[in-house]
Amino acid sequence: MFQVRLHGRGGQDVVTSAELLSVAGFSEGRYTQAFPSFGSERMGAPVVSFCRIFVARMHPDRLLVVPATQLALEHLGRPLPGAPLLGGFAALTGQVRLESVVAAIRERFSGPVADGNAAAAEAAFRFVDEERRAAGHRAGAQEG
């Protein structure tokens, strides 16, 4: 089982992001589960949301800082980092495909909101992909 824990504040898409990740995994035939944990339901209150994807294996290199808020501001005009984090997650782990993340976003949202979130997820996917390639290049140069 692969487990993801998302932390944030009420209104930052923490619960929605876990749900979208679950839908993306489910669309690929995986067993998934998403659930939140929070106290008072108010904007700005601490929120933790979880997503479990039942899988057989995963990639060994799984840590990278993604400028998700910056990407959200660029593509959505709002500091909602959920979609960029999902795009980065797809690139970093390979547990879901970018296409499934974008499909889950478009199933949940419509119009400019869907377009902006999809663009932010795609930009984060590209960012992670480029960072991993650069890290691989640096590692190869150090060995040689």
ABEGO torsion letter per residue (X at the ends): XBBBBBBBBBGAGAAAAAAAAAAAAAAAGBBBBBBBBBBBBBBGBBBBBBBBBBBABBBABABBBBBAAAAAAAAAGBBBAAAAAAAAAAAAAGABBAAAAAAAAAAABBEAAAAAAAAAAAAAAAAAAAAAAAAAAAAAAAAX
